[in-house]
Amino acid sequence: MSVLIKGGRVVTAADDYVADVYADGERISLIGESLDVPADRVIDAGGKYVLPGCVDPHTHLDLPFGGTVTIDDFESGHTAAAFGGTTCHVDFVFQSHGSTFAEALEQWHGKRNGRAIIDNGFHMAVTDLKEGGTVEELATLPDQGVTSYKLFMAYKGAAMVDDETLFRTMEAAADTGALVMVHAENGDAIDILVKQALARGETEPKYHALTRPPETEGEATNRAIQLARVAGCNLYVVHVSCKEAVDPIARAREAGWDVWGETCTQYFFVDYTFLERPNFEGAKYVYTPPPRPKENQEVLWNAVRTDVLSVISTDHCAFTWSEQKALGRDDFSKIPNGGPGLENRLQMIYSFGVREGRISLNRMVELLATNPAKLFGLYPRKGTIAVGSDADLVVFDPEKEVRIEAATQQSRSDYNLFEGTEVTGSPETVLVRGTVVVEGGELKVEPGYGQFVKRARFGEELKPASAPAAA
Ligand SMILES: [Zn+2]
């Protein structure tokens, strides 16, 4: 099967030019002007952009969390991703207390097998180095293509780790070449603030934010940075939401330390006041870190523009509002934390980032595809358009007008964080490894098409699955 995409404006993190892109099989084999090659399938991309498929390094599909299970599994989550122009993601395997990393990995492979539509890798969320997994076992994960360790500094009594586990994992990562990811909030302080609020009878969704003030994120971000410096590991701070966390990352990067940060789409658009919406509607916006005061949005745009933050992910962790979020109707601390977003990242960042002049088109590709691919051991197989790279491509119509609404989304959630937003620019045709997966508003492959990607260690290149034959 070969495919020729003709006359599109090819945009990567570095380049922007009109060309034809040809894939014979799964990889891109030719890029050029007016290519004259026979192809099984020709796609006219005149007037359209041809972008590398987006890579989302932060998602939670089929995750037991907060007394329930996220509503999107690998099939519905991958469908949502594909419609949104995301062709590869890295999801979190959660080690449960007392179990080994091997057991956790096996469980997560079982969740994706037979359901995957796009390609994905796994991070390992380390929760217990005392009774289950060991540092020795952690060291075996990179050889299985799991080259990042995630630690929660919040969610006391659940996923949260103490500083001992955090630091031992950081040391292990320094040895194995894995990347350490942290959810940076001071879980001990937040736990006290939550209990005090509930004791005062403060139960509404807005207290989710008021009990996790920005300083708790700033403190944990700084602590993780300093400990990573001592351990000598590479550090990636997930879902940065506010100035208090941006500042220490900016200082570390200015000093040349091995620190990177990501923010998520919703932090640019949803602010604290959304949590105050009446009749429990605020629960839709209960995710962690919480929506912040609006002035942080400009701080985040500036941070992604200046490379203080290097990635925009979604932290897609979808629940239904009518049933799952309702678990916390009388107690904000019981509202499952998370929101949907896998489907709308490219539309939202293109419409309000690129079209409104906040970031360039090249920078958008870098933030949504190239940087996540490079940081998570997927590049250059994923995250760019180049000869030898997987033909993961998005034919993007920059003028298409779409109204975002839950009623027409692919996610199984019953609401959308950006409900009613009018965007200009949307994916039209999406390919994964040379095969059209979405076209004409329809899914074109069967579940099971998506592959598990064994990622390279931090800083190493991921070679194509099948190297070109030597001449
Ligand atoms: Zn998350």
Boltz pocket constraint, residues with backbone or C-beta under 6 A from the ligand:
constraints:
  - pocket:
      binder: B
      contacts: [[A, 58], [A, 59], [A, 60], [A, 288], [A, 315], [A, 317]]
      max_distance: 6.0
